Amino acid sequence: MVTQHDTRQSRQIRSGSFDLWVAMLLLLIPVFLFWYVWASYAVNVPKWDDHVLRAFLFYLDEETSASGKIYQLFKQHNEHRIVYDRIITWLDFHLFGKFSYLHLMIVGNLSLIGLIAIFGLSLGQSTIQQTSKWKPRKSFRLVDCLLYLPPVAFLLLNLSQWENMFWGMASLQNFTVILWVFWAIYLLAFTQKIGAALLVAVAATLTSGNGLLVWPVGFAVLLLQTLLQPRSNRKPLIFWTLGAIISIPLYFLHYEKPPGNPPSRGSFIELIGGGLAFFGSTAEALPIRPVIGSCMVVGGLSLLVVLGICLYILKKWISHKTLSPFDYFFLGTASFLVGTGVIVAWTRTGFGINTLITSRYKLYSLLLMALLYTYIVGEIQTSAKKWILSLGLLFSIILMWGSYLTYLGDTIWLRQWLITNQFNWTHKSNSSTVSIDSISSRYINLSPAFYDTALPTIVSSAQSSAIDLQVNKLSGRYDIVNSTMPALGLGDSGSYLLARSVKRTYLFPVRQNQQSIRKALVHPANLFTTGFRSDISTAELDAGQYQLFILTIANEKATLYSTNQTLESAGPPVTTTAKNW
């Protein structure tokens, strides 16, 4: 029998194996929670711009020439070229016979897993720069990639991003463009694969407008490498410059400025405040008020740490120390995140500072935190790494759990809003007959919904006594408030508003009243309490007078209550907001 001596090296191997298993188990927690919540609330119903993907398939089929089909693939959508979204849509349709917005969400949300992988590879690469006490390390191990990665996963996989998570086009576009950019910068910083980096940069450009930032950021990274690294090869910089010269003008070929920009940029103070709120928007998930103030503080602290790291890298250069690939990766990705924040603040502050902390922008703030954590872990001494890991885990877990409670109401509302929208599109009378146009039925299937079994109740008279409801008529909308209806559960359970005229019926979701997330730390359903509020735009209703009812769904049982209230609508506006799609 061969006995393995208990040497320092063997103890290190056993310790590394144990650490790897712990890291893998920790990584599985946010992955499981993210996909469990997504599977619980995702629904195959288009939201806003999603309709353009169905239209794309129709127009593509109508085109008879190759040039026409290429035009449909590359044509402008708002300020973007959404070629990637269209390719995934086309592939999904031809693979499954119908395309599903759920499939688009899955592909888009997988980009978050890709981003986590890039952070893991960067952590692994950083270990190559640190010399072991035994011998210099020429390659990294799996444990090097995963050991300090869990806080990144907890930061990126949470419900702060609820709007993008459950929106087919947005998840494909808003998540994937960042994956392409980070991947391109990783390739430029850590490898010599300029061809692969160029392909990924082109993919970023053809996914979303802010993907264009990959070109100046990549140029800056390569220029620094060319100037600061001894015997540096100039060819990557030349190839990248040529790629930018070709890609950027092609992006703006036949480009038209999209309508809908804000009337003003806001004051200088508002721009600064908006930018700080953008970078610290993750603080909204913490029970600290006021929200905008806490977001500004967190954003300001994050930017100060970015500045401190940049000064640290500058000091390395002044001290004639060679910058590591990890330094270039940080500088490139931080420049992209900060540059995007400046652009968003400049173009969106006119809509109000609250716009800058909405869910669709949360990923930039989360990524900035993940980047700061990753760089610090990669640079500090080994003895201090586990302290940073512990602090990172504590903060990221608190933030993750806070996000699942803070945005649970928004997630449920979005699901119910999508489902009731589908009802309103497909039920054009007071009967249970489903009406769907031939073009839509050709490309998509309707999503199963709670109202499928509730239709007899929906089209019948009220079965129960009247419920008190306050209806306040405002300019172009109704503000509707109830203070007595109990919280009936999560998901599709709960209350809905039903508006019925002599011609047709509409369903609308409500926002259940909520209490402090501290009361729901263990049981999320405790978040909701009695009463609800809803906002109905008269533009959503055909012209006419509508009786207002409350429909409740509890334990798959539907009940209809009268309210003795009515709504009136002059119908949708004759003119609508101009769009380029």
Buried (B, 14 or more C-beta within 10 A) or exposed (E): EEEEEEEEEEEEEEEBEEBBEEBBEBBEBBBEBBBEBBEEBBBBBBBEBBEBBBBBBEBBBEBEEEEEBEBBBBBBBBBBBBBBBBBBBBEBBEEEEBBBBBBBBBBBBBBBBBBBBBBBBBBBBBBBBBEEEEEEBEEBEEBBBBBBBBBBBBBBBBBBBBBBBBBBBBBBBBBBBBBBBBBBBBBBBBEEBBEBBBBBBBBBBBBBBBBBBBBBBBBBBBBBBBEEEEEBEEEBBEBBBEBBEEBEEEBEEEEEEBEEEEEEBBEEEBBBBBBBBBBBBBBBBBEBEEBBBBBBBBBBBBBEBBEEBBEEBEEBEEEEEEBBBBBBBBBBBBBBBBBBBBBBBBEBBBBEBEBBBBBBBBBBBBBBBBBBBBBBBBBEEEEEBEEBBEEBBEBBBBBBBBBBBBBBBBBBBBBBBBBBBBBBBBBBEBEBEEEBEEEBEBBBBBBEBBBEEBBEBBBEEBEEEEBEBEBEEEEEBBEBBBEEBBBBBBBBBBBBBBBBBEEBBBBBBBBBBBEEBEEBBEEBEBBBEEBBBBEBEBEBBBEBEBBBBBBBBEEEEBBBBBBEBEBEBEEBEEEEEEEEB
